[in-house]
Amino acid sequence: MPGVLRETTDETAAALFGLARELAEAELRPKAAAAEKEGRFPREEFRLLGRAGLLSLPFPEELGGGGQSYESYLQVVEELATAWLTVGLGVSVHTLTCFPLVTAGTPGQQQRLLPDMLGGDQLGAYCLSEPGSGSDAAALRTRAVTADGEYVVTGVKAWISHAGRADFYTLFARTSGEHEGPDRAKGISCFHVPAQTAGLTAGPAEHKMGMRGSVTAQMIFDAARVPAANLIGEPDRGFQIALAALDAGRLGIAACATGVAQAALDVAVQYARQRRQFGRAIIDFQGLQFMLADMATGVEAARALYLAAARRKDAGLSYGRQAAMAKLLATDTAMRVTTDAVQVLGGSGYVEDFPAERLMREAKVLQIVEGTNQVQRMVIGRELAGPAAGQR
């Protein structure tokens, strides 16, 4: 596959990109198609990435992280997603899950929990959505009630990546207030929940259109007892943590979408160079060249937008609107590029012998997870309508 040449003057980043490319080509790409067909969860591949230090990249070294910029981290995620989306997205989900403790945890919590969370052997999952609250995440019903120095948690979380396979869960549950009304975002708290917590079980895995190697299921909290010491941040203030985590997580989704689009473009270009019709390679036909040119331009634009948002984050600037834009553009681009790749391959694009159909199925979910693209448009529109609309 042609792939992307990542240019940087930073020797550490260059070595990191080389490592990610090496692992992606040697350990991920050769296994992706068969694992997705079988629905095999890539737990050993995640352990390999963990041992290589790729599960903790954007977090401070003093907390056990890799000390890398978000700009560098996202390019690694894209590289992994280009080879195998389940793995690239899994790295993004793990990072999302660690984000609340890294940014809102107490020093004591960080010293107690982060070495294992960021050490490479553990994998996390993020529990926010519920069967009745997806886009309206603040309407969650799962409740945590204090009892004898613990929180007793009862409720169901839905659409959880790594459900039943994760070693820990970042949970958002209601500690006060009601799930309806204008104040429903108040009264939500954030918790760290180890996988072995009594009363915590995973439901049956969902049967999905794509990303079949990534387990998605409900997580059921049946009077699960969580130590009060595992409350992250202030009680009743957890929804702000959730939103901040999602801003960062949307950049991860944008990077994954760009990787899927790049993979589809690579497949289409390679096929068009080899496939001959009417006595010449089909890539020599202008109509096809125009289609490939539009695909390549879309991929570059998506990459440029998520990297620009990442640089704002690294500089300490607000980036929520830019993250929403990057997620919107990159995932819509991935859907369009993968669909066009199937068209370039013709009948071959519609069969499992070639990866184009799998990439097309996988791209769809990226327009849905971590805020649908309709929600992203709402986020962007509200910021444009707000008092800071003129700021860039």
N, C-alpha and C positions, 0 to 999 in steps of 0.2 A: 504494500500500500504506500502511496506517495507520502501521506501524512503532512505534518506541519513542521517547518524548521523554526524553532523558538530561539530568537536572538536576544542576547542579554550580555552586558558588560560585567555583570556580577559573576565571579567564578563559582561561588557557592550555588547560586541559582542555576548556572549552566550545568553543574554537576548533578543537581537535583533533577533537572529536566532530563538529563541523560539517563539517570537511574530510573525515572518513571517510564521513559520510552523503552528501556531495556526490559523492565518487568512486564510492561504491557505487551510487548511483542513476543516475549518468551513464555510468559506464564498465563496471560489472560486471553489474548486473541485466539490462540489455538484451541482453547477449551470452551469459548463462549457459545458457539452454535449448539454443540452437543449438550452442554449444561442447561441452556435455555429450553431445549427440546424436552429434556428429562425433568425439568423443574428442580434442578439440583442447586441448593444454596451454597455459595462459594465461601464457606467458613474458613477453609484452609488458605484460600487466597487472601482473605482478610488478615489472617495471622501472618502470612508472608509480608504483606504490606506493613503490618504493624512492626514486625522485626526490622523492616527497612526504614522505620521512622516516618511513614507516610500517613499515619492516622492521627498525628498531633501537630501538623505543620504550622497552622496559623496562630498557635498559642505561645505565650511567653516562655522562654527557656527556664526562668526561675520557677515556673509552675509545672515544669516537666514537658513543655511543648517544644516544637522545633524552631521557634523564633523566626519563622518566615513571614514575609509580607503576604497580605491577602492576594495581591497580584500574582505572586509566584505560586501560592497554594492553588488558586483557581486554575492555573495553567496545568498543574499536575492533575487536578480533577478532570479537566478536559481530555488530557492524554489518556487517562484510564478509561473514561467513558467512550472514547473513540474506539478502544479495543473491546470494551464490554460494559454496557451501560449499568447493569446490575451492580458492578463493583464501583464504578465512578459515583453513582448515586448513593451507594452504601457509605462511601467515605464522606460524602456531603451530609448524609443523615447523622453519622457519628459525630461530625463536627458540630452540627446543629444541636445535638443532644448534650454535648459538653459545654456549649456556649453559656448557658445560664450560670453554671457553677463558676466558670472562669470569670465572668463579668459581674456576678452578683453574690457569689458565695463569700462567707467569712474566711479570714486567713486560716482559722482552725479547720473549717470544712475542706478548704483547698488542700491543706497539708494531709488531711486524713483520706480524702477520696481521689484527688486528681492523679497521684502517682499511678494508681491502677487504671483509672479511666484513660489516661494518656500514654500508658506504658506499652501499648501495642497488642496485648493479649486480649483485651476486652473490647466489646462492641456495644454501642448504645442504641437506644430507640427513643423516639419523641412522641409523647402521648398528649395530644391536644384535641384532635377531632373526635367527635362522637357520632353515633348513628343519627342523631337529630340536630347536630350542630357542626357543619363543615365550614362553609364560607362565613357564617355568623358564629365564629369560634367562641365569642363571649357568652353565647347562650348555653354553654356546657352545664350538664346536670350532675356529673360525678361530684360527690360530696365527701369532704374530710372533716370529721368531728373529733375534737380533743377528748381523750380519755386516759387517765393514769399516765400522763407524760408522753403519750403517743397520739398519733392521728389515726383514726379508723376510717378507711377509705372504701366507699361503696359506689360502684358505677361501671360503665362500659365505655372503653375507648375504641374507635374504629379507624380502619385504614392505616394501621400501624406497620411501617416497614421494620423488618427484623423481629416481628412479634414472635415470642416464644424461642427465639434464637439469640436475643440480646442478653448481655450480662448485667445491664442496668437500664432503667427507664427514667427519663425526665418527665414527670407527671404534672399536669395542671388540673387542679380540683377546686371546687367551691368550698370556702371556709366560712362564708357569710353571704347574706343576700339571696336573691332569687335569679333564676335563669331567664326571666322575662323582664321587659321594661327598659327604660333609658339608662338605668344604672347597673345593668347586668354585667358590665365589665369590671365592676367593683366586687370585691369579695372573693377573687380568685387568687390562689396561692400556688407556688411552685415547689415541687418535692423531688428529691433523689430517692429512687426506689430500687434496691437490689433485686435481681431476678429471682432469688431464692425466697423472697418475702412470702410468708404464709398467706393464703387467700388470693394470690395473684396467679392467674392462669391465662393461657392463650386459647382463643377459639380456633375453629378449623380454618385453614388457609383459603383465601379467596382464589377462585379460578379466573385468571386475568387474560386479557387480550395479548399482552406483551409483558416483558420483564418477569417471566415465569420463574427465573432463578431466584428472584427476590421474594422472600416470604412476606405477604401482607395479610393481616388478620386482625380480629378484635382482641383487645386485652381486657380481661374481666377482673375487676376488683371486688371481691366478696368479703367485706369486713377485713380487708388487708390492713395490717397494723404497721405503720411507718413511724419510726422514732421522731420525736419533735426536733431532734438535732439534725434531721435531714430536710428541714424546711429551708429552702433557698430564698434569700432575700427577706423582705418584710412580709408578714402575713397580710393577706388581702390585696397585695400589690403585685401579684404574679403576672397579671395580664400584660403589664408594660414589659416585663422580661420576655414574655412570649412574642410580642410584636418586634422587639429588638432582635431576638434570635431569628425570626422569620425574615427580617430585612437582610441579614447576613446569609441565611439559607437560600434566599431567592437568587443570590449571585452564584451559589453552588449549582442550582438548577439551570441557570443560564449557561454555565460552563459545561454542564452535562449535555444540554441541548446542542450546544455548538459542537461538542465532540461527536454526537450522533449525526449531525448534519455533515460534518467533515468526513465521517466514515462512509456515509451515503454518496457524497461527492467522489470520494476515492474509488468506490465500487463502480460508479457510473463512468468515470473517466477511463479506468482500466478496461472496462468492458467495451467502451466505444472505440478504444484504440485497437482492440483485438477483433471485434466483430466486423466482418466484411459483407457488404451488400452492393450489388451493381458494380462489382469489380474494385471497390476501394473500402477502406475503413470508414465506418459510419461517422467517426468524429470529424471527417473531412467535409461532411454536409453542413452547410451554413445553418440550416434550421436547428440541427442538434447542437452546433457550436453556440448558438444564441441561448439555448436552454441551459447548457453547461455554464456559460458565462454568467447568467443570472443566478444560478445555484452558487457558484464560487463567490460572487459579489455578496450574496446574502450571508454566507458563512463568515466572510471577512468582516462584514458590518456587525454581525452578532458578537464576534470576538472583540472587536474594537469597543463596543458599547459596554460589555461586562468588564473589560479591563479598565476602562475609564471610570466606571463606578467603583471598582476595587481601589484605584488610586485615590479617589476621594475618601474612601474608608480608611486607607492607610495614613492619609494626611490628617485624620481626625475631623473631617468635614461631614456635614449631613449628606446622606447618600440614599435615603429611603426611596425618593422619587426615581433616582437613577437605577436603583436595584429593580424596582417595578418595571421600568422601561426595558432594562436588560433581559429580565425574565420574559416579558411579553414578546419582544422582538426575537430573541433567540429561540424560544419554543415554537412560535409561529413559523419561523424560518425552518426549523428542524422538520416540522410537519410538511411544509411545502417542498423542501429539498428531498426528503425521503420519498414523497409521492412522485416527484419528478424522476428520481433515480429508478423507481419501478418502471416508469414510462420509458426511460432510456433503454432499459433491459428488455422491454417488450414482454413476451411470454415468459422469458427466463426470470423476469423480475417478480413474477407472480407465484413462483414455486420455491420450495424450501432449499433447493440445491444452491441457490445464491442468497447472500445475506440481505438483499434489498428489502424483501417482504418483512423480515424480522425487524429491521431498522424502522420501517414505516409503522409497524404495530407498536414498537417501543416509543416512538416519538409522540404518540397521542397522549400518553399519560403525563408528559411533561407540560402540556397545556392545562393540566388539572391540578397537579400536586402543589402544595405550599402556596395556595391561593390561585384560583382559576384565572385565566387571562381576562375574564370579565372583571374580576376583582382588581387585577392590576390596573385596568383602565379606570376603575373607580378611584384607586389610590392616586394615580397620576392626575385625573381630572380634579379631584378635591384639592390637591396641592396647587394646581394652576388657578383654582378659584379662590384660594386662601390669601391671607395678607402677605405671605412671603412669595407670591407668584412671580415677582420680578427677579428673585434671587437665582443665581446659577451656581 
